[in-house]
Amino acid sequence: MLDSGASMHFTHDINDFVDYEVITPIPCKTATSVTSIIGKGAIILDVAGWKVQIQPVYYIPEITSKLLSLGTFLLDGLLANGSASSIRLFKPDEGRNFLTFHPRKAHGSIFVIHAHLSKEAWTVNTLTSIYSIDYNIMHCRLAHPSKDVLRQARKNVQDFPFIQFPHDNEELCPGCAQGKMSSQTYPPSETWATAPFELIHSDLKSFPVESYRRYKYSIVFFDDYTSHAWTINLHSKDAAIGATKQVLAMVETKYKAKVRKWMSDAGGEYKSMAFLALLKELGIEVLQSVPHIHQQNRRAERIIRTLTEKAQAMWLEACLPQSWWEFALEHATHVYNRTPVRRLKWQTPYFMLHQEKPTIDHLQVFGCGAYIFIPEEVRINKLSLRSEMMIYLGGAPRVKGWIFMRSPNNIIFTAA
């Protein structure tokens, strides 16, 4: 039965589930009494041969009807279209019916779906492959963004699959809890640049652990208008001026533009005579925050926090060594530029800079394992393995491929 008053999907029959787990009882108020939710899981409806998975569905033995929540479907991104004869739920990007409900009686006001629960062996056994891409997978692929970002990603990036969103009381993502939890945020600003590269924010981030390639620092560059970010890893603070020259040359060569203003803190790497002379020779106005007043350089501080939280969430969830932070940070920057931003009215920084929607079909979950083909030239002999399990660390720079960590000696391996 379709219920516009139900807050979640419910069933009273534990045999409906193809995937079930017991949960700590949650008090729940029905129309006539107070009871408890004692479990949740997934069900599969067979609608005229079309298999539809619905989850989470909550188990309450005391109720007498099986309820599907209209509000939950709408929050998951489905659209509803109804009349006296039917209520149709469909996916906005496909236009195809997801579920159709009809009156239980002629001229009735209670709408039900004519389907039966699929318990076929092949359906249950292949559940994980049929529905392998879900909210958690996309949450991990896109470097642990919020639910709002994922909801908008369906509209603003290509290749985004249809997924069902969990409720707010669902258990917290461990990667987010360990890598993104904070006590407060900086207050927002109301003034922004009006053109790309009109104002660049920059700051330097130091890491307590030397990275795989012996980097100790990372410098971030943030365009105030597009919110696009670039990061360059450094062996020492002295290399900041070389990284800045590289970014200024990229802006001029690749984007046919010039940086007008430069905002940074009062750190020593930004106050050196050589650094200030570089900017002044190019006619760039230099802006700096008061020493130790980090809020005045809040946009650079905020993007560093965003990127490092994403990176830390990814490598902690993947249980990777701390020294691999350089790969997580590079991947986090790449993903950030391709995810919607609230300030940009849910457009992506990539779109604001390039005026085209980014594609995400090349992204995988950072730190996941994959069997990678070993070219014949790399094998020890003709009897060696043709593929090996390696750890995915993101896209390879300047080539159309990916980088992986190869065991047991932890050697970087590039594959297409």
N, C-alpha and C positions, 0 to 999 in steps of 0.2 A: 504494500500500500504506500502511495506517495503522501507524505505528511508535511505540510508547510510549517507546522508547529513543532516538529521534532528537531532537536539541536544536533542529533547524530543519527547514523543508521543503527537499527536495533533488530535483534531476533531473539526468540525464546527457545529455539531448537539448536542444540549444540551440534547436531548432525549436519547442519547447513554448511559448516566450515570445512574448507580444504586446508586451511592453515590457521592454527588456534594457539593462543597462549593465555595462561592464567595471569591476572593482574591483581594488585591490591584493591580490595573493594572500594568503589567510588559511590557515595550516596547520590541517588537520582530520584527526582520527583516526577511522578506520573500524574495523569489527570485525577486519579482517585486515591493515590497512596504514595508512600515513600519507600523505595527499594534500593538495591545496590547493583552496580555493574561489576561483574566478577570475571569477565574475560573479554578478549577481542581477537579478531582475525580477519581472514579474507574469505569471500564467497565468490562463486562463479555462476552467473546466470546464463542459461541457454535460451536465447530469444530467437526462435525460428532458425536455429543452426548458427547464430552469431553469438560467440562467447564474449561475455563482458565480466571483467573482474571488478569487484567493489570492495574497498577496504579504506579505513578500518571499519568493521561492523562490530558492534558491541553486544555482549551476551547478557541478557536479563531473563532468568528462567520464569519470573512471575508474570511477565506481560503476556497478553493473549493474541497480539497481532505482530506481524513482521513489518517494520516501518523503514522506509527510505526517505531521508531528509532532503526536501527540496532546497533548503537553505545551504546545506553542505554541498550539493551539486553546483549551486551558483557560485559559492566561494571557491570551488575548484576550477572555475573558469568556464563552465558550461552555460549555455544560454537556453531560455525556456520560451516556448511559443505554444499558446493554448487556445482552445475553444471548448464549447460544450461537449464535443465528441472526443477530444483527445488533448493530452498535454505532451508536447514533444521536447525532449532535451537533446541538444546537439552541440557539437564542437564548432566554435566560431571560425576557426581557420580551415575547416574541412567542409562544413555545411552538411555533413552526414549525420543521420539520426544516431544518437547514443542510446537512448531508451525512449519508448513511447508508452504512455499510460492511457487507459480507457476507463470510462465509468463502469463500476462494478455491476450496476443495474441500468436499465434504460432510463434516461433522464436523471440519473443519479449524480450526486455531488462528491462521492468518494471514488477516487481514481486509483486503479491498480494496474499492474503489469502482468500480462499473460506470458509467463515464462516458468521454467522449472530449473532447479538447482542442478548444475552439471556435476556428476560424480564419476564420469567416465575415467577409466584408468589413464588413458593417454593424456587427458586434459590435466589431471592432477600431477602426473609425473613430469609434464613439460611446463608446469606453471612458472618455474623460475626462468625458463628461456623465453616463454611467450611474453612475460611481463618483467623482463630483466632490467628495463630502464624505468626507475621510479623516482620519487622525490629525493630520496637519500642519494642516489647515484648522481643526479643532476646537481644537487647541493654540493657534493664532493667535487664533481667535474669543474664547476665554476668557482672553486676556491672558497666555499662556505659563505655564500651571500645570504641576505635576509630573505624571508618569504616574499616581501614586496618586490624585491629585485627579480626573483625567479618568476613571479606572476607577470611582470612587465617584459621579461626576456622572451616570452612566447610571442610577443608582438614585434619586438625590435631586433631580434637576431634570427638568422636562418637556421634551419634544420633542428629547431627545438621541438622535442617530442611532447605529446600530451601526457601530463602526469597528474596524479591526485595529491592535493596538499593536506598534510596532517593538521589536526586541530591544535590550538595554542597550548592545551594541557598535555600534549604528547611529550615524551621524554626528550631531554635536551641532547643535542649533538655533542659527543665527547670532544671532538676537535674544536668546536666553537667555545665550549666551556673552558677548555684548557688554554686555547690560543687567543681568544678575543674578549674575554671578560674584562671589564674596566669599571672604575669607580665614578668617572665623570667625563664630560666632553667639553671642548671649547665652545663658547657662544658663537652662533653664526654671524657672518658679515653680510651687509646689504649692498655693498659696492663690489662690482666685478668689471673686468676688462670688457671691451666691446668688439675686439677683433683677435684672431689667433696671434700669439706671440707678442701681443702688446705688453704683457707682463709675465715674467717667468719667476716662479718661486723656487728656491733651492735650499737644501740642507744636507748635512752629512750625518750618517748613522754609523756608529761603531758597534761592533759585535764582540762579546766576551770570548768567543771561541774562533780560532783561525779556521778559515774554510778549507775545502778540499784543495783548491788551487792557491792556498795561502793568502787569501784576501782577509783584511781586517776591517774594512770600511765599505760602505756603499753610499754614493751620492745620488740624490734624487732631484729631478727637474720636473716641475709641474706648471703646465700652461694654464693661466688663470681663466681664459675664455673657454677653452674646450674641455678642461679638466683632464687632458691627456698627460700621462706620466712616463718618464724614462728613468731607468736606474742603471748606473755603471758601478761595478765593483772595483775597489782600489786596494792596493797593497799598503799605501801610506797616505797620510793627509796631503803630502806634497803633490800627489798626483791629481788633486782636485782641479788645478788650473788646466792640466792637459785634458781632463774629461770635459771641462767647460768649453775649451776650444773645439773639441769634437762635436759637442751639441750645437754650438753657434754655427759651425760649418755645415752641419746637417740641416739646420733650419734654412740657411741661405741656399744650399745646393738642392735639397730635396723638395722644399716647400716654397722656394722663391720668395722668402720673406726675411725680415730682420727683426731682432728682438729690440724693443724700445726701452723697457724698464726691467730692472733686476732686483728682486727682493730676497734678502737672506738675513741670517742672524749675525751677531757680532763675533762669530768664531774666528780664530786666528787664520784659518785657511782662506776666509773671505776678506780679511783686512790687510793681507800682505800687499806691499807696494806693487809687486808684479801682477797680482790679480786685479787690483783696482785700475792699474794702468791699461790692462787688456780691455776692460769694459769701457773705459773713458776714450780710448783710441777708436773704438767702434761707435762712439756716440751714444752709448747705452747709459741711461740714468740709473745711478746706483742708490737703492733704498736699503736701509738696514734697521734692524730692531735695536732697542735699548738693551745693553748687556743684561743677561739673566731674566729678561721679560720675554719669555718664549711665546706668550700669547700674541705678540705683535707679528710673529712669523708663523701664525697659527695654521695657515693653509699648507705650508711645507711640513709642519709638524703633524698635521692631520693626515696627509697622504702617506707620510712615513709610517704612522701608526696603522693606517688601513692596510698597507702592503705587508708590513711585518706581521700583523695579526693574521692575515690570510696565509702568509708563508708558514708561520708557526702552527696554525691549525692544520695545515696540510702535512708538515713533516712529523708533527706529534701523532696525528691519526695514523700515519703510515709507519710509525715507529722507526724512523730513520735517524742516523747519527746527527748530532747538532752541527757538526762540521759541514754538513751538506746544505746549510742555510742558503748558500749562494744560488743553488739550483731552484730551491723553493721560492726565493725572492724574485728571480728572473721570471719564473712561471707565474707567480702571483701578479706581477706587473703586466705581463702579456694578457692574462685573463681579465684583470681589472679594466683595461682599456676596451674590452669587448663585452662588458656587462653594463646594464642601464644604471644611470645615476639620477637620483631624485631631482637635484638642482637643474639638470638639463632636461627636465620634463620627461624623464625616463628614456631619453636618447642615450647612446653610448658615446664615450669620448672618441672612439674610433670614427663614428659617424660624423661627429662635429668637426673633426679634422679632415677627413677624407670625403665626406658627403656621400657615403655608401654604407649600407648595413654590413656589419662584419659577419663572417661565417664561423661556426664553432664545431664543425664536424670533425676537425682534426684534434680536438681536445680529448684527453683521457684522464682518469683519476690519477693525480700525482702520487707516485710511490707504489702504484699497482705493479703486479708481476705480469710479464708477457713472454711468450716464446718467440725469440728473434732468430731469423734465418742467418746462418753464418756463411758468408761467401766462400767459395772454394779456395780463394787465395789466402784466406785467413786461417783455414783449418790446418791442424798439425799434419794430418795425412788423410788419405781417402776413406779411412775407417772411422774418422772422428765424427762427432755429432753434427748433424746438419742444422740444428737449432739449439738454443740454450735459453733457460729462464733468466730474464734480466729485469731490472727495476726501472720503470719509466720515470724520467726526470724532466720531461717537457720537450719543446721544440728545439731543434738545432739551429743556431744563428747562421744566417746567410746561405742556408741550403734548405731544400725541400725534404726535410726528414726530422727525425726525433733523436734524442740522446737517451741512452740507457746506461746503467751501472752494471758492469759484468763481474760476476764473482769467479773465483774466490779472492782475486787480487784487487778488486774495486778499481777497474779500469773503465774509463769512459768509452762507450761504443756508440757510434752513429749509424743509424739504419734508416732506410727510406720506407 
